[in-house]
Amino acid sequence: MHEFNWGLLIVVYLFLGGLSAGLFFAAGLANYLEVDGRPAYPRIAQVGAWLAPWPVALGSGLLILDLGNWYRFYKLFMHFRWESPMSIGSWLLTLFTVLAFVYAFAWLPEAGRQKLFSKVPPAWKLVHRLNVDLSAHRKTLAMIGFPLSIGVGIYTGVLLGAVSARPFWNTNLVAQMFLFSALSSGAAALLLVLALDKKRPADQRDLKFLVWMDVIFISLELFIILPYLIHGQLSVLAVKQALTLILGGPYTLVFWVFFLGLGLLVPLGIEISELAPSLLKGQPFHGDRRLALTASGLVLMGGFLLRYIFVYAGQLSSFRQAGVLQ
Amino acid sequence: MDIRKRRYALVIDSRKCINCKACAVACKAENEVAVGNTRNWINEDRQGEYPKLRIDFEPEQCHHCEHPSCVRVCPTGASWQRKDGIVLVAADDCIGCRYCMIACPYDARYFQEETGTVGKCTLCSHRIDKGNIPACVETCPSKVRVFGDLEDPTSRIHELLATRRYHVKEPQTGNGPQLYYLL
């Protein structure tokens, strides 16, 4: 049996990195949209900003733990190698994580900020200097963060797509696939959190915005997966053979049933049926809480499975031995 | 001679290979490769059924590519290439991310659990630098392997590649492999 060099930790990291990118994108976008001169979705902007930095911080930690020598991770930042996607990615990830934390801080209300700093010993004057109100700079921070979040979303795909030795990955479609999956899982995570909050039921406008976003990103993802499969079939032999991993091979069931079916098409169907009355008949949008929970949970599961399938199946693909290592 | 004017490579005449695995043993002994890891190995290609059976043996190791993808993807520069073409891992800089192992089209690298770093064939650079030939080449009883400098017109491999037909493995990956298999 061929050994897997990258395992579950990498899968979880790729998922969490993408999730943060998606959360930041959705929150930043919500921060920019206005109706009659007032923020249209303040709650999404706030909750998204608060949630965004944590998954990527956790994921980066897992990434470091996965190294053979975790304490040598600092060496990633002693060099910049523009030809190595991992080198570019480490810098991008660090910049994005720092900015996401600053952005979350900018969304802390005055009372929360004072409470946070009251826990810092008064002697630490340097730390207390950071006690500044950044709320006026939210839009600037979001604008800087957009390209970084898109970069992190794309990078997770480029990391795999740039490996010319693995025909399952080596196409220019994996990066976009991972990006749209990341953006859709960000929207779905926000939908899940808002729908879970029983104390403060979600505003229907917020739900509609998130469902819309999710429908758009899932559709874009589908439009990438379809050409990925078609192009793979029409490509050189090694790519065609590598695709047997999901077309009859060991990852067929998880790809078609759990990822494409349950992770994409079912939530897409639920969300479109939720939107349909307001779109077609002009009725006010009325999102069902349980359906929102189901759809968002399934989208998150699909996002995870996409990474799982690609990380594992890709490592089995090869230019040798009929395209698939045993 | 100036190291920049050298380009080391191996020519392999696999029809002479008898699968005795002396090359693998010599490599392990010379380089103190841990049990469970191998820097070189012999591929077996079985065709047909007994009694009409045919087996081809084909030794393989790191191809010391002209454009090594393992070096390109390394985030710290631990994987590097000497000017004479030998691809090495600087163990002190290796963080153990294993990206190079995934990027190698020949699966020629291995992970060393004890040190948390990646290991591979060094073409016995420590021997070459003293004017010797790699251990696998020296030990081979049927003279399957020929080591030499492609830039040296008087070398044996230069002559072999000029007069015999040969192929390299998976040239479509663009790595420019430097193990030449005689046909």
Interface residues (C-beta under 8 A of the other chain):
Chain A: N5 W6 D66 L67 G68 N69 R72 F73 K75 L76 M78 H79 R81 E83 S84 P85 M86 S87 S90 A162 V163 S164 A165 R166 V236 A238 Q315 S318 F319 R320 L325
Chain B: S69 R72 V73 C74 P75 T76 G77 A78 D93 C94 I95 G96 C97 R98 Y99 M101 I102 A103 C104 P105 Y106 D107 F111 Q112 T115 G116 T117 V118 K169 E170 Q172 T173 G174 N175
